[in-house]
């Protein structure tokens, strides 16, 4: 463990009083919902919630994309997100003219990859859902991105993610830990997915984790690993494989870049990193710093690599990017233990179990 990690952990322990106060507020709020003093509104419409109870990246966006890939050929689906760090307010339905500043980077990523799928954002999901269904009355289901902690809506299917290297059962309230919700909230999930597992996870380790989580009888637990695709150029989409002779500048503004760094350590000769905060809004000065750092890499085989989330915030500099070898690393969930079909069936069965209503008889009050 390096000195920075030791300092960070020590600092977070000092913040324990704030974590206890934050945790108390979370517990009281959940108690009020559990006792129906605060209301969770159900919809007689298929709502699939993808969420977690921790800050940081557990793989929610790739899970939303997994669901889109699974469903969009057979069902009319849409996504609804908060639109974090967008410059607009209220309900917005993405159009051909939308940018990451209008709908947020994650939603823009969905919109770019699946232009035929309606993508909406709205801070108040309770009001955004009826607006989305009014705009698109032919929908069969809506995927709610990062909505598990928003208890004013009662989703029919909750898919909650927890990271293999930071399981929620070992965590504590923020800021001492990473939890933004209490561990007991996981009881509200129908499906629990352990993400970012080693691809060679043993069956014995799987059983130990399931025993540790101790799921309720109705809950299903799945395990996924990260499956990286072939990098593609941010503008012209041409592909370039990572070679063991490549020296790569990793440009990253996401919560947890460790899996990407581990991947590069395995497949590239070496990598350098230009760090930015999560959901960072890139400026032209940032782009100049990236170029300067790249130019200082003394290697014949080199290029810049970034994530899909970062790419949607960089693409606005299309003119400057034309002269830069900047590639995007796609990411997907891969289910372990041949259990992907079981997961798929649960999702499809849920959608089929709810009779599709018309916009006039959707009950959301």
C-alpha positions in Angstrom: 0.0 0.0 0.0 1.4 3.4 -1.0 1.5 6.5 1.2 -1.3 8.1 -0.7 -3.7 5.2 0.1 -2.6 5.1 3.8 -3.3 8.9 4.0 -6.7 8.6 2.3 -7.8 5.7 4.6 -6.6 7.6 7.7 -8.4 10.7 6.6 -11.7 8.8 6.0 -11.5 7.3 9.5 -11.2 10.9 10.9 -14.5 11.6 9.1 -16.4 8.9 11.0 -18.6 11.4 12.9 -19.9 12.7 9.6 -20.4 9.2 8.3 -22.5 8.4 11.5 -24.7 11.5 11.0 -25.1 10.7 7.3 -25.9 7.1 8.1 -28.5 8.1 10.7 -30.2 10.3 8.1 -30.3 7.4 5.6 -31.7 5.0 8.2 -34.4 7.4 9.3 -35.4 8.1 5.7 -35.7 4.4 4.9 -37.7 3.8 8.1 -40.2 6.5 7.0 -40.6 4.8 3.6 -40.8 1.3 5.2 -43.6 2.5 7.5 -45.4 4.3 4.7 -45.0 7.7 6.2 -43.3 8.5 3.0 -44.8 6.9 -0.1 -43.2 4.8 -2.8 -45.4 5.1 -5.9 -45.9 1.9 -8.0 -46.6 2.0 -11.7 -48.6 -0.7 -13.5 -45.9 -0.6 -16.1 -42.6 -2.5 -16.4 -39.9 -0.4 -14.7 -36.5 -2.0 -14.5 -34.2 -0.2 -12.1 -30.4 -0.5 -12.3 -28.6 0.8 -9.3 -26.2 0.3 -6.4 -25.9 1.5 -2.8 -22.3 2.8 -3.0 -20.7 5.8 -4.6 -18.3 5.1 -7.4 -18.4 2.9 -10.4 -20.0 -0.6 -10.1 -20.8 -0.9 -13.8 -24.3 0.6 -14.0 -23.9 2.0 -17.5 -22.7 -1.2 -19.0 -25.6 -3.0 -17.3 -28.0 -0.6 -18.8 -26.4 -1.3 -22.2 -26.6 -5.0 -21.6 -30.4 -4.7 -21.0 -30.8 -2.5 -24.1 -28.9 -5.2 -26.2 -31.1 -7.9 -24.7 -34.4 -6.2 -25.2 -34.5 -3.6 -27.9 -35.0 -5.9 -30.9 -38.2 -7.4 -29.4 -39.5 -4.7 -27.1 -39.9 -0.9 -27.4 -37.8 0.3 -24.5 -36.4 3.6 -23.2 -33.9 4.8 -20.6 -34.4 7.4 -17.9 -31.5 8.9 -16.0 -31.0 11.9 -13.8 -28.5 13.4 -16.3 -25.7 14.1 -13.9 -23.7 17.3 -14.5 -25.9 18.4 -17.4 -26.6 22.1 -17.9 -30.3 21.7 -18.4 -33.1 21.2 -15.8 -36.2 19.2 -15.6 -37.4 16.6 -18.1 -35.6 16.3 -21.4 -36.0 13.8 -24.2 -32.8 13.4 -26.3 -32.9 14.5 -30.0 -30.4 14.5 -32.8 -29.1 17.9 -31.6 -28.6 16.8 -28.0 -25.1 17.0 -26.4 -23.6 15.7 -23.1 -24.3 19.2 -21.7 -28.0 18.7 -22.4 -28.5 15.2 -21.1 -25.3 14.2 -19.3 -22.5 11.9 -20.4 -24.0 8.5 -19.6 -27.3 9.3 -21.3 -25.4 10.8 -24.3 -23.5 7.5 -24.5 -26.8 5.5 -24.6 -28.2 7.9 -27.2 -25.1 7.6 -29.5 -24.9 3.9 -29.3 -28.6 3.2 -29.6 -30.2 6.1 -31.6 -33.4 4.2 -32.1 -34.0 3.9 -28.3 -35.6 6.9 -26.6 -33.3 8.4 -24.0 -34.7 10.8 -21.4 -33.4 12.6 -18.3 -35.2 14.1 -15.3 -34.2 14.8 -11.7 -37.7 14.0 -10.5 -38.3 10.6 -11.9 -41.8 10.4 -10.4 -42.8 13.2 -12.8 -40.5 12.3 -15.7 -41.9 8.8 -16.2 -45.5 10.0 -17.1 -44.0 12.6 -19.4 -41.8 10.0 -21.1 -44.9 7.7 -21.5 -46.9 10.6 -22.9 -44.2 11.3 -25.4 -43.7 7.6 -26.3 -47.0 5.8 -25.6 -45.8 2.7 -27.5 -43.2 1.7 -24.9 -43.1 -1.7 -23.4 -40.6 -1.0 -20.6 -38.4 1.8 -19.2 -34.9 1.2 -17.8 -34.2 3.5 -14.8 -30.5 4.3 -14.6 -29.2 4.8 -11.0 -32.6 5.1 -9.4 -32.4 2.5 -6.6 -32.0 5.0 -3.8 -34.8 7.2 -5.1 -37.6 5.5 -3.2 -40.4 7.8 -4.4 -40.8 5.3 -7.2 -41.4 1.6 -6.7 -39.8 -0.2 -9.6 -41.0 -3.7 -10.4 -37.6 -5.2 -11.0 -34.5 -3.9 -9.1 -31.1 -5.0 -10.4 -28.5 -3.8 -7.8 -24.8 -4.0 -8.4 -21.9 -4.4 -5.9 -18.3 -4.6 -6.8 -16.3 -7.8 -6.2 -13.4 -6.0 -4.7 -15.6 -3.8 -2.5 -18.7 -5.8 -1.5 -21.3 -3.8 0.3 -21.2 -6.2 3.3 -17.7 -5.0 4.0 -18.4 -1.3 3.5 -19.6 1.6 5.7 -21.4 4.9 5.2 -19.8 7.7 3.2 -17.5 9.5 3.7 -15.7 6.9 5.9 -16.8 4.2 3.5 -18.5 4.3 0.1 -22.1 3.5 1.1 -24.7 6.0 0.2 -27.5 3.7 1.5 -27.7 1.2 4.3 -26.8 -2.4 3.7 -30.4 -3.5 4.7 -31.7 -1.7 1.5 -30.3 -4.6 -0.5 -33.3 -6.6 0.7 -35.4 -4.6 -1.7 -33.5 -6.0 -4.7 -34.8 -8.8 -6.8 -31.5 -9.4 -8.5 -28.0 -8.8 -7.1 -25.0 -8.7 -9.5 -21.4 -9.0 -8.3 -19.5 -7.0 -10.9 -15.9 -6.8 -12.0 -15.1 -10.4 -10.8 -11.9 -12.2 -12.0 -12.7 -14.0 -15.2 -11.5 -17.2 -13.6 -13.5 -16.9 -10.4 -13.7 -20.3 -8.7 -17.0 -21.9 -7.8 -15.9 -22.1 -4.2 -15.4 -18.3 -4.1 -18.8 -17.9 -5.6 -20.4 -19.9 -2.9 -18.5 -18.0 -0.2 -19.8 -14.7 -1.5 -23.4 -15.9 -1.7 -23.2 -17.2 1.8 -21.7 -13.8 3.0 -24.5 -11.9 1.2 -27.1 -14.3 2.6 -29.8 -13.4 -0.1 -33.4 -13.7 0.7 -35.3 -16.7 -0.9 -36.7 -14.6 -3.7 -33.4 -12.9 -4.6 -31.1 -14.2 -7.4 -27.3 -13.5 -7.3 -25.2 -13.3 -10.5 -21.5 -12.8 -11.1 -20.1 -10.8 -14.0 -16.6 -9.9 -15.3 -15.5 -7.0 -17.5 -15.2 -7.8 -21.2 -13.2 -5.1 -23.0 -13.7 -4.7 -26.8 -11.4 -3.5 -29.5 -10.6 0.2 -29.2 -12.1 2.4 -31.9 -11.1 6.0 -32.9 -13.2 8.6 -31.3 -14.2 10.2 -34.6 -13.8 7.8 -37.6 -14.5 4.6 -35.6 -11.6 2.7 -37.1 -10.3 0.0 -34.8 -6.8 -0.5 -33.3 -5.9 -3.5 -31.2 -3.6 -3.1 -28.2 -0.2 -4.6 -28.7 2.5 -5.5 -26.2 4.7 -2.9 -27.8 2.3 0.0 -27.3 2.9 2.8 -24.8 -0.5 4.3 -24.0 -1.7 7.5 -22.5 -4.9 6.7 -20.5 -7.2 9.7 -20.2 -9.7 8.9 -17.5 -12.5 10.9 -15.8 -14.4 8.0 -14.2 -14.9 6.9 -10.6 -12.8 3.7 -10.7 -10.2 3.3 -13.4 -8.4 0.4 -11.7 -9.8 -2.3 -13.9 -8.7 -0.5 -17.1 -5.2 0.0 -15.6 -5.0 -3.7 -14.8 -6.1 -4.5 -18.3 -3.4 -2.2 -19.8 -0.7 -3.7 -17.5 -1.6 -7.1 -19.0 -1.8 -6.2 -22.7 0.3 -3.0 -23.4 4.0 -2.4 -22.9 3.3 0.4 -20.5 0.8 3.2 -19.9 0.8 6.7 -18.5 -2.2 8.4 -17.0 -3.9 11.8 -17.2 -6.4 11.8 -14.4 -9.6 13.9 -14.2 -12.5 13.8 -11.7 -15.5 11.7 -12.3 -17.9 13.3 -14.9 -15.3 16.0 -15.6 -16.3 18.5 -18.2 -13.3 18.8 -20.5 -12.0 22.2 -21.6 -9.7 23.2 -24.5 -6.9 23.7 -21.9 -7.4 20.0 -20.8 -7.1 18.9 -24.4 -3.8 20.9 -24.7 -2.5 19.2 -21.5 -3.4 15.8 -22.9 -1.6 16.6 -26.2 1.5 17.8 -24.4 1.7 14.7 -22.2 1.2 12.5 -25.3 3.9 14.3 -27.2 6.4 13.8 -24.4 6.0 10.0 -24.6 9.1 8.8 -26.5 7.9 5.7 -28.3 7.3 4.6 -31.8 4.1 2.8 -31.0 1.8 5.0 -28.9 -1.7 6.3 -28.8 -4.3 7.8 -26.4 -7.0 5.7 -24.8 -10.1 6.9 -23.1 -13.4 5.5 -21.9 -16.8 5.7 -23.6 -18.1 8.1 -20.9 -15.1 10.4 -21.3 -15.4 10.2 -25.1 -18.9 11.8 -25.2 -17.4 14.7 -23.3 -14.4 15.0 -25.6 -16.1 14.7 -28.9 -17.1 18.3 -28.9 -13.5 19.1 -29.8 -13.8 17.3 -33.1 -11.7 19.7 -35.1 -8.8 19.3 -32.6 -9.2 15.6 -32.3 -8.7 15.0 -36.0 -5.0 15.3 -35.5 -4.9 13.1 -32.4 -4.7 9.3 -32.2 -7.3 9.0 -29.4 -9.2 5.7 -29.1 -12.2 4.6 -27.1 -12.2 1.4 -25.1 -15.7 -0.3 -25.1 -16.8 -2.3 -22.1 -19.5 -5.0 -21.5 -20.6 -7.3 -18.8 -19.9 -11.0 -19.2 -21.9 -13.3 -17.0 -19.8 -16.1 -15.3 -20.8 -19.7 -14.7 -22.9 -19.8 -17.9 -25.7 -18.0 -16.0 -26.4 -15.2 -18.5 -29.4 -17.0 -20.0 -30.9 -17.3 -16.5 -30.5 -13.6 -16.0 -32.0 -12.8 -19.4 -35.1 -15.0 -18.7 -35.7 -13.2 -15.4 -35.8 -9.9 -17.1 -38.0 -11.0 -20.0 -40.4 -12.9 -17.7 -40.8 -9.7 -15.7 -41.7 -7.6 -18.7 -44.2 -10.3 -19.9 -45.8 -10.6 -16.5 -47.1 -7.0 -16.6 -49.9 -6.5 -19.1 -49.1 -3.5 -21.3 -51.4 -0.6 -20.4 -52.4 2.3 -22.4 -51.3 5.8 -21.4 -54.8 6.5 -20.1 -54.9 3.7 -17.6 -51.3 3.9 -16.2 -51.7 4.0 -12.4 -49.0 6.2 -10.9 -50.9 7.8 -8.0 
